[in-house]
Each structure stands twice: as structure tokens, then as C-alpha cells.
Amino acid sequence: MQTFGRHVLERWVGLVCRRPAVTVLLSLLLAGAAGWYASTHLGINTSTTDMISPDVPFRQHTETYRKAFPFIDDQIVVVIDADGPERADAAALRLADLLRRRTDVLHGVEVPSADPYFDRYGLLFLEPEALQDLVTRLAGAQAALGLLSADPSLGGIADMLDLVLGHADEGTPAELGRLLDALAAATEQVAQGQPAHLSWTGLVAGAGLDRLGNRRFVLVRPVVDNATLARGRPALDAVRAALADLQREEAGQGVTARVTGTVALRQTELDTVAAGATLASVLSFILVSLVLIVGIRSARMIGAILVTLVIGLLWTSGLAALTVGQLNLISVTFAVMFFGLGDDFGGHLGLRYQEELVAGGTPARLAAERATAAVGPALTLSAVCAAIGFVSFVPTDYRGLAEFGIISGLGMGVALFSSVTVLPALLTLLRPGPGTRAEVRENVAFADWIDRNSRAILIAGGLAFLAAAALLPQARLDANPLNLQDETTEAVQTYRDLANSPDTSPYGVNILAADLASADAAAERLRGLPGVGQVRTASSYVPSRQDEKLAAIGDLALILAPSLSAAGTPPPGDPAGALERLRAILAQHGDQPGVRRLAEAVARLPAEPGTAAALDHALTRGLPALLDRLALGLEVERPATLEDLPPSLARRWIADDGRARIEVLPDRDISDSRAMADFARPILAAEPTAIGAPVTVTEASRIILASFGQAVAVTLGAIVLLLIVVQRSATGIALILAPLVVASIYTLAASVLLGMPFNFANIIVIPLLFGLGVSSSIHMVMRGQDLLGERAPGRRFGVDLLVTSTPRAVLLTALTTSTAFATLAVSRHHGLSSMGILLAVAILATVVCALILLPALMIQLERMRR
């Protein structure tokens, strides 16, 4: 087979070298056409879910759910935090108004907390004990609320304090101390020239009306274009522009807004991946060039290799667009892969070309033909083995690596073809000299050291192998896609912040039931499962025990309704006069606890125009909204029903065909993949059609691990079969495979020592190690077999092997490959960076095994045989 292969290569390279200019010109024209086609037809998809085959059950369940509720998943979430609930409400509503103007890039905007349904029926959502406490508090504050309702301004506050302080000896449920402290704190801020806001919700109504805290959410449905890299960027730009307007309006008012959600996360990841892959591709080309300069020192030779690489990359891009049509989070690195691996072929052929020049004094054309015929079989075998490593994921359910395997497998074929076609033609045209081959002889000292210490080297390698194997149980898979993203981005930080609280956790599990009755029955079963916090259905938004709550609200309405009748209609006031009256009231009651701090704060107010108005604004800005909410909540006279749910809320829980949604939230932060699996497994056992991030991570982990095992088995099996056909020597096959097994264990141990778990992207490392690392072993073993056939008596086999150009080519190509892969470490996407680092480690491990352990083993076997 090798003889036949060499004959075909000799005929082909002879044809190429006789017409080098035509060969190069046709190659360039084809490269230009392929590059144009790729630029217009090759897209990118950053969805980690889409990297799993759509035929697996959890993907089908997810698709069914998305058809029922198509608007829930693809959305932008704006998280607004303020120093008070009133200000958070106002900011959320203002942002929604600004966003509703951008109908060109936004389908819709919702503020769930601002729906009148929750203002009207909010009191009914309280537990009976909490509602009764609220009734008692508000009834006791009836007179004070009446004053504030009639005049919700600084003058009304002065009147209220005059009333409350005048009856302080009778006791009051209005928690006078908290009220005075809050008024003093806000006044102190105004006196210091700082923005201030007094939240009345907690002071007047307690926790009853403040159940949402100071955080609000604005949900935005964007227009997305999956055919471009700017998938959701126009919508995100519109949201950020509206946020900038809001920040200008609320400058210094204690309002912050952050953007997250699936669209923001995917766009951020897409931008990070595209930028990282582009930068890594450029760096890999530059660094590969530098390594070639150091290793070859022939400008014409390096130029020929680099031109061949660029032509091959363009051909591969065109084939990728033609066959797969899109790139994913892994296959976006194919350019780095091509530079890192394609130069292997050029390096081996170029160094053998230089060896032919020095050994025989032959002209460039003849040296190119002989070099190609000599290394062609090993290059072909290496390319086939590398392609096997890439395409080993194609039969699996891991679609992301299958697509990457197809593109990179084609790339290996392209790299081989361009190396035996374009490169010999360029060598014939450019006629590079022997470079370093004419200046130095390979280092005999290293060869002699390996030859003399081969047994000790094998013992040390065996001990290192055992130590690495002991670390294998600590290797793990982290399938949480969020952990792959740049943790410094706003979208990721906000998402993690939401995960800290069970109430806002984005790691909910969703289940689709036939109807609401079935959903409610399933929800009851799910509430008892371990790790489950809240379980929600549409029925969760209809208050329970409404009859007894309505009675309490009715009693309170009889007391407060007359006092709140004028809420929100402040009369024209005089802030300066009100401030003077406040000073007089505080001076009158200065001997009471808590009054002194407020009086001192008022005394420190600067005597400047506008100070009184600023204090009025700070103390009363949120008061009318609270009074309006109280008045509306007291108007409820009948129980709330499902028919009362606002359409914007109902459609999030009940589909058009009547199917109902169940949401299951964890009782803690489950950002870790193992915690997600612990949360998801009991739910899946009860409801096999459940979907959501925990289910996706759990099921994807299972599929990835199964695909990993299948890919390793396919790669090893195919390589062994190929080696049996080509080698027909059990010893040769064992020598080729032994360094790969050792290097794989070293790489797995390195992942543990580096604290770098396997993930969606870097799981490909081990199958690729077998596919790519076998090249070094093949070149060394086949060169050793050639030397054994022609070795003269009295010569040392180990020295003869290690002073040829083959070890130098193995080292050079391994350095360029690992350097190219290592450039992925510059990416801020942890999937790409960890893949690059582990691939670089794997290649370096294989070259150590191929250049040190393998020669030592071959030397010992040769001595035993002799």
C-alpha cells in the first residue's frame, strides 16, 4: 500500500511541478471563489441547546413548549433597582414608555408588577395574619393618613407631625421612631446636597404592600434575526439607548438598571465568541509564522507554507458553507485548527525538502518531488487519522461537535491536498534554499542522552503515568453554558445575581400540562420534592382564603375610605412656608425621643432658594402613589377569579389551546451543574416532559458523556483498523498507540491540576488527541522502520533516528500546533479558552511522549530484538 501510495504521489507531484505556475494560479482562483461563497453563505449559531441533536427527547419537549409559549424564552429582561419601591415602580414605567416607541426593533414591552390587577387585589395576596396586622396599623394611623391624603406635601407632613407628636403620650401604631429617623435621614441628604428619596410604603403600610422590595422587572420582546451576527443587537441597542435616557432623567436618584435575559446572553456570547475566534485566528497565523521562522529560517520556504495555509483555509471555508452552512461555538475555531494542523504537513514536507537538498545536491523541483513521495504516506496516514478524530462525533447526538467534525475533517483533506499540490508547486517556483539544514547538524547530544538513558526514561514516564491516573476520579464535566461566558459582562453578572434568590432564579423548570386542572394537580405533587421552592401555575395568581380577607378589607375601608378620598390631589402649597412651620413644630416638641435628630437636620438646611422645594420633593415624591394604591386596594368587594387575570399575565400561563404551564423554582442557588442535576432528576422522574435550564444541563451532560465515550471508541477503533491495514505489524501499532494513551492520561490529569473541568467545547480534546497526536507517533515509527531496514552494522539505532529531520519536524509542527491552539486562550469565552489551553497541553504531551518516551521504548525493543 505504501509503495502504491508513493507511486501515485510521485505521478501527481511530478505533474504539479511540471506546471507550477498554472497550479498556483488555479489554486488562487479557486480560493477566491471559495472565500466569496463562505462570506455570503456561512452563518453562526451560538445556542448551546442547538448543539444537541433535535431528535433527543428533551429537545423535542422544549420545542413543544416553545410552540405553546413562543414569547417567553426569547426576551430581554431589564432589572431595575432603586432606593424605594415607589421609585422602582416609577423608573420601570418610565422605561417602558421609552421602549414602546421603538416598534421597529421591539415587539412588545411589559412591566408585570405594574398591572392594575396587583394594585386592586394586592391586599388579598397577604396571609390572613399579615393582613390583620396591616389593618390594625392603618386603622391606628387613620388621622395621620387623612392629613397626608388632603395635603401630600411638606405642609401635610408638618401637620401630620404636629398631630402625631401632640398625641405621642397616647401611643401610636405608626411607629413614630422609624418615621422620625426616616425623615431625618432624607433631610440630612438634602442638607448635604445629595439626592434623597423617602419611601412611604414601608413606613405607612409595612411589609404588606412592599412584598416586591425595591426591584422591578421590565420584559422586552425583541425583533431578532438569526441569519446575522447581530442577531439581537439592534433591540439591545434600543434598550440601552432608552436606559441612557432614563439615567439622564434619574441622574443621582438612586436608580440602577441592568440588562440580561436569553437574548442579551446569546448576543453577548456571540460577540465574545466572534471576537475571540477572530483574534485567535490572526494570532495563530502570526505565531505559527514566527515559529516557522525560528525553526526553518528560510524566507521562501516559510512564504510557501503560509500561502499554502491561506489557500487551504479559504477552500475549507467554502466547503464549510457548502456542507454545514453555519458555525457554532466550537466550529467557529476551525481557522485556528486549520492553521495549527495544516502547518504540520507543510513543516514535515518543507524540512524533508531541505534534507533532500543537502543530502543529494538535487535541484528544487526534484527535491520537492522526492520529499513529497517520502513523507506523503505518513502525511496521508496522519491526515486520515486526524479526520477520524474529528468526524468521530458525527454519529453521536452531539450535533455541535458533529458539525465541527465535518468541517475540520474536510479541512484535513484540504490540508493534505494543498500540501501535496500547492506547496510543491510553490517550492518549484520559489526554489528555497536548505535553510538551517545547511548551517547545523541536529543535536547529537540529545540523541545520545536518550539512547543512554532509555530505561530510566521509561521508568520515570511510568511513574508519572501512575500519578496522573490517580487524579482521574477528580476530572468532571461542567455542562452549565453560563459558566462558559465572560463573567465580567453585565448580562452574566445580572443573571447570576438573579440566581442567588429563589424568588428570581432563572433556573426554573417548566412543564406543559393538558389543562389548568391537570397543572394544579401536578403542582401539588411537585411541591413535596427535594430542593423545590415554589411551584406556580396560573392559579397561583388567584388569592386563597379570600372570604375572610375581604371581611378584613371591608372593615378597614369603612375607617380609611373617607380619609383617602382626596388622595393624590395636593393643593397649591408654599414649600418655604411649610418648612418654617415644620421648624416651629419640631422646636415645640424637641424634648421627645427622635425629634432632636430631625430638628438638627432641618437646622442644617442651607438658606438658599429651592432648598424647601428640594426637601418637599424628597419627602413626598412617592406619597401620592402609595395613597392611590391604598385607596384602590380598599375598593375590592368580591373575590378575584381567573377571569380577572390580565391578558398579559394569563397568556404566560395558559396557551391558546388551553394547555397550562407549571413553573418549578429551586429553594436555593443551583448554578453549579451538580446542584442542577440534583434538582432536575426528581422532577424528571415525576414529569418526564419537563424542560428548562436544569433539565437541559442534566440531559446535555448525559448526552455529552455518552458522545464522548462513543467518539473515543470510534476514533481508537478506526485508527487501529487503519494501522492494521497499513502497518500489518502488532509491534508498530502498539508503538504508535502507546504515546497516545499516556498523553491522554496526562491531559486528563492536567485538567484537574489546572482547575479546568470539561465543558461543551473542550470535551473534544481527548478524541482529537488520538486523531491529531497519532501523527507524531506515525512519523517517528515509520522513520524508525525505514532506518531498521537500511541500518548499517555498528550504528546506534536511537542516535540514527533522533538526528534525522523527522524528530525536528515533529517538534516544530507540535510547537506550531500547540501555539495555534493556545491562542484561543485570549478569548474571554471560557469554552474556547479552555479548549485552546487543553488542546495545547494535549499536543505538548503527545510530543513529549513521541520524542522522549517513544524513542526510549523503541530503543529498548530494538536492543531486546538484537
PAZALO-66339 format. One record per residue (C-alpha): x, y, z. Coordinates in steps of 0.02 Angstrom, whole numbers, plus 50000, padded with zeros to 5 digits. Each point is the difference from the previous one (the first is absolute). Example, Ala and Ser with C-alpha at 12.3 -4.5 7.8 and 13.67 -1.06 7.14 Angstrom:
BEGIN
506154977550390/500695017249967/
This chain:
BEGIN
500005000050000/501415012050042/500844995849834/498395003349906/499725016150095/501755006149964/499774996049816/498385010149992/500805014450093/501524999849887/498915000949845/498915013850073/501415010950067/500954997449837/498505007049906/499835014650123/501835004649994/500064999749811/498635013449996/500305009550163/499385017149941/498374992749932/499754990150161/500235015350111/498905011149890/498574987549997/500164997650188/499885018750031/498485001949889/499134985650087/500475007450170/499245016849952/498374991849946/499924989650159/500325015250109/498615009949916/498774985750019/500434997950184/499805018650035/498234999849929/499374983050057/500874995450164/499015005350155/500274997750187/498904992750138/500545002150181/498584990250080/500714986450112/498324991149998/500054998749811/501664990950015/499014984750055/499054990149868/498195005949982/499454981850001/500404996750184/498475000350115/500405015650102/500275010249841/498324994249934/499155004350163/500825017249995/499395003049824/498224995150050/500065012250145/500685014149891/498584997749876/498755001850142/500875015150078/501085007349860/500295016950082/500664994650170/501734993649957/500665012849874/499925015950103/501045013850076/499845002650187/500395016950076/500294999350188/499675016650088/500575003150177/499605015850097/500105006650177/498134997950023/498554990449922/499145015849940/501535005749906/500264982649927/498205000049938/500195017349923/501644995549914/499294983849929/498475008849931/501035014149926/501194987649917/498524990549928/499325016249926/501685003749919/500144982449930/498264999449927/500545013249875/501224987749918/498764989449906/501304997649863/501064988150105/498854995550146/498414989549992/499365004650173/500425006250174/499254994550166/500215005150182/499204985350093/499955008750169/499125015449932/498424991449942/498455007650086/499494982350048/501344999450134/499575017350066/498164995650011/500184982750074/501705002050083/499314999450178/499184983349964/501704992049968/500525002950181/499884986250127/498525002850117/501145003750147/501025012749902/498415008149934/499275001650174/501615008250061/499925012149855/498175004250038/500465003750181/501465011249950/499025009949870/498495002050112/501115007450134/500755012049875/498315005649930/500145018050056/501795001949939/499554992249832/498545012049984/501165014950019/501244993149874/498614995649879/499305017650007/501725007849978/501374987949940/501345013350012/501255007150124/498575009650079/499024983950024/501504991950082/500145014850120/498154998350044/500184981250023/501505002050116/499095013250100/498564987850024/501054984550035/501245008750116/498595008450093/499264982950041/501624990450021/499604996750182/498484989949945/501064988349894/499794997649814/500124985149881/500895010849872/501694995650074/500465017950036/501854996250027/500224992349827/499055014349920/501085013350084/501624990949958/499484998149817/499525018449988/501655005050082/501064989049885/499205007149843/500155017950066/501854997350039/500304994749821/499135015549934/501035010850118/501594992349928/499435003249822/499724981549964/498504992549912/498754993250125/498394990149996/498874994850143/499084983649973/498285000950081/499464982449958/500944991550139/499675014250124/498135000949980/499514982649941/501454989350060/500514984549902/498224997149940/500105011249848/501884998249981/500064981649956/501015003149842/501355009950089/500965013249902/500234989949841/498925000149844/500104991249832/499655006349826/499744985949873/500385004249819/499594989349849/501285004449866/500064997949813/501434987649968/500854994849839/500824983050016/500825001849830/501255013250057/501345002250132/499015014950064/498574988350048/499265010550140/501195014750001/498795012949924/498724996250136/501345000350136/500655016649933/498245007050010/499834994050179/501675007650050/499565016549915/498385000650100/500984995950158/501185014349963/498525011849986/499304993350163/501675002150088/500105018149942/498265003250067/500364990850163/501795006150018/500544997750180/498284993950053/500564982950060/499354990149849/501054986849913/499494989349852/500844984549930/499644989549846/499964981049992/498874986349930/500254987049866/500195012549858/501295010450095/500964984450052/500034992649826/500505016349918/501365002850129/500634982349972/499915001949812/501015016150006/501264992450120/500214984249897/500145009349835/501285012350070/500994986350087/500024988549849/500505014249883/501405005850115/500594982150028/500014996649812/501085015349967/501164996250146/500164981849951/500525004949823/501285012350069/500704988250132/500084985349880/500985011349884/501215004650140/500274981950049/500334995449819/501255014249987/500954993650151/499914981849946/500315001549813/500875016749971/499615000249816/498915014649948/499474991949837/499574983650084/498995008850135/499115010549869/499544984449902/499314991450155/498985015250054/499265002949827/499514981749995/499165001950170/498995015249945/499434991649840/499524984450097/499035010250128/498985008549864/499624983349919/499454993050168/498885015250032/499124997349836/499754981650036/499335004350175/498725011949924/499524987149869/499824985150118/499525006350174/499475018049965/500315006750175/501305001150137/499674996550183/500935003850161/501284986549960/500134999949811/500305018850001/501794995250045/500294990249840/501205013349934/501114997950153/499904981349979/500485001249819/501505011250031/500554989050145/499854983749905/500245005249819/501755006350036/500454982450060/499924993649823/500975014849933/501304998650139/500354981649971/500065002049812/501065015950008/501294992650118/500114984149896/500235010949846/501485008550086/500704983150048/499904994449819/500905015749943/501444997250121/500134981149978/499984999149813/500385017349934/498444998349894/499075014449915/498445007250080/498754991049890/500764982950027/500195003350188/498165004950010/499474984249909/501104988750108/499475008450162/498164998349957/500204981749954/501004996650158/498855008150129/498394998449900/499474983150071/500275005850179/499115016449963/498544990749923/499874988250147/500115014650121/498655009649906/498844985049999/500274996950186/499715018450039/498414999849896/499434984650095/500235009450163/498975014449933/498574990249922/499864987850147/498625011050072/498964999849840/499024984150047/499625006850174/498595011250063/501265013950033/499585010249846/501195014350043/501544989049993/499284990449853/499955016149899/501735004650059/500604982549955/499325001349823/500825016949970/501664995250078/500004982849919/499795008449831/501375012050054/501214985650027/499644993749825/500265017649932/501605002250100/500704983749930/499495004049822/500685017850006/501634993850078/500334987549860/499375011849865/500235018550037/501554998450109/501064989649878/499515012149861/500535014950106/501634991350048/500354997249816/499635018349960/500865008150149/501454987650015/500365002850185/501704995150065/500434987050132/499835012750143/500604993450167/500404983049923/501505008049916/500585008550161/499844987350142/499934981650033/498614994050116/500534999450180/500844983150023/500165003150188/498114998650024/499934984149895/501454992650098/499175004450167/498384991349950/500974984949938/501014998150161/498565003350122/498564991549910/499614988050143/499995013850133/498905010549887/498714986149987/499994997550189/499765018650031/498635000749868/499134985050079/500015008150173/499325016349927/498654989949913/499464991950165/499985016950089/498935007549860/498824985150002/499715002850187/499255017149960/498734993549874/498564997950125/500065018850029/499715004349817/498225006249971/498815007349872/499215017150023/498575001549876/499305016650061/500155011249846/500015015650108/501694994750072/500735001249825/499615018549983/501035014950051/499505002750181/500445018649992/498585004249879/498445008450066/498824986749934/500934985950088/500245009450164/498165004750007/499474982349958/501074993250142/499305013250117/498234994249960/500524982050032/500515004450178/498175002150050/498754985749984/498635012749960/500905006349845/501004984549951/500164998149810/500294981450028/498174995450006/499294984149925/498455001349891/498714986549965/498595000349875/498364992550063/498434995949902/498975013050092/500015010650158/499194986650107/501374987749951/501315013450032/499345003550174/499974981450042/501784997749939/500555015450097/499394992250162/501054984549967/501545010149956/499965010850157/500584985450105/501564996149899/501725003550073/500785016649953/498365007349937/499605017650060/498495007449913/498844991549876/498925011849897/498564998449881/498705012649942/499024995950157/501445006950104/499445017349947/498264997950075/500095003550188/499474986650123/498835001750152/499235015449922/498385000350100/500825003550168/501225012349919/498585009549917/499165002150169/501585007650074/500225011549850/498185005450014/500235004850182/501555010149956/499115008549855/498655006650117/501355008450103/501215006249866/498955003049845/499415017450054/501785004950046/500714994349832/498665007849892/501115014949957/501584989749969/501145006349864/499245017549986/501215011350094/499465018150016/501165013849942/501305001750136/501395011150062/501534988950036/500945014250085/498545003750116/499764981450035/501854998450046/499855014350125/498464992050076/500944983450012/501425008650092/498785007450125/499144983350029/501654991150029/500565013650119/498384998250098/500234981150020/501894999650009/500024990950166/499224984249926/501104985049948/500545000449818/499485018049969/501725007450035/500844991449851/498665006249880/500065017650074/501895000549981/499894993949821/498715013549958/501115013150084/501464995149886/499005003049842/500855013949900/499075016349991/499924999949811/498565001849877/499354983049953/500524991050159/498224998750065/499394993849830/501404987049995/499524993850173/498174999649951/500434989649846/501114988050098/498744996850138/498374999149902/500414994049824/499374982350031/498575004550115/498575002749874/500354983249915/499904990950166/498385008550048/499264995749830/500494981850022/499214999450172/498415007749938/499894988049852/500374984950109/498585004650119/498745000649857/500024981249970/498314992550046/500004982749921/501244985649984/501255000249857/499804986149870/500984993249853/498945010949886/500715015350088/501794995749953/500685012949877/500294993049824/501875003650010/500114988750152/498764986749946/500874996649835/501614996250093/499154985650091/498614993649888/500294996949814/498735004049865/499514981649990/499684998750188/501624991450049/500695006750164/501765003550059/500774994750165/501565008750064/501084991750133/501315010950086/501444993850109/500125004250184/501815005849983/501325005349874/500334985149884/501255008149881/501174985150019/499674986149874/499934986750135/498715010050098/498975001849841/500044981249974/499454996950179/498555012149974/499484993549829/500064981150023/498534998350123/498975011749892/500404990049842/499534984050090/498305007450041/499765010049838/501084993149857/499505014249882/500735013550113/501155012749918/501085014750055/501815003850036/500234986750136/499244986849886/501045005849852/501614999550101/499604983050075/499474991849838/501375008549899/501304993550124/499364982349974/500015001949811/501725008249997/500774986350108/499204986549893/500595008849842/501745001750074/500124981450035/499314995949828/501205012049914/501514993150093/499494982249954/499705004749818/501655009449989/501034986250079/499134986349904/500165008649832/501835004750030/500424982350054/499154992749846/500905012449888/501674996150080/499694981449981/499705002349815/501515011349977/501244993550128/499594981450010/501144999650151/499344998050176/501585007850070/499875015049886/498175002650045/500384998850186/501445012349983/498885012649911/498584998650125/500994999250163/500505018550003/498195004849966/499344990350149/501325007550115/499725017649933/498114998650024/500234995550184/501215014550020/498725011749921/498584994250112/501125002750151/500465017349936/498165004749994/499884995950185/501615009150047/499495015449900/498265000250078/499274999049826/498494988449990/499444993349834/498575009349917/498995001449839/501545005549903/501564991850072/499244982550013/500704997349826/501795000250065/500244981450033/499264993449835/501025013349910/501554995150097/499894982749924/499615006849828/501325013649999/501324992950116/500144984249899/500905010249866/501575002050105/500044981550043/499714994949820/501435010849935/501204993650134/499534981649983/500005000049809/501685009049994/500684987550127/499384985549894/500855007549847/501645001650098/499914982150063/499874994149821/501525009649943/501055001350159/501834995049984/500804988850134/500805008950146/498885015249991/498905004950148/498174999449952/499435013250125/501295012849946/499674996649816/498135003050027/500145015750103/501235009249887/498884999049847/498835014049950/498494990250062/500175004050189/500375018049956/498465000749890/498964991950137/500615012850126/499775014649881/498254995049947/499494996250178/500595017250054/499055008449861/498444989650035/500025002850188/500415018449974/498535001949881/498824991350121/500665010150147/499465016149914/498214995250042/500465003950180/499855018649958/498134997749977/498935006050145/498844985449963/500524986450122/499454986249883/501195005749863/501415004850118/499944983450095/499924990449837/501545009049936/500974997450161/499584981650017/500344996649815/501695008650017/500374989550155/499444984249909/501115003549848/501495003950111/499684984050097/499984990049838/501625007849938/500864996450166/499414982149988/500464998849815/501745007850015/500544993050170/498964985250058/499714992449827/501845000549945/500504992750168/498744985949977/500554997049820/501824999550056/499634987150136/498994989249879/501375000949869/501294994650130/498904985650057/499744994849820/501875001149966/
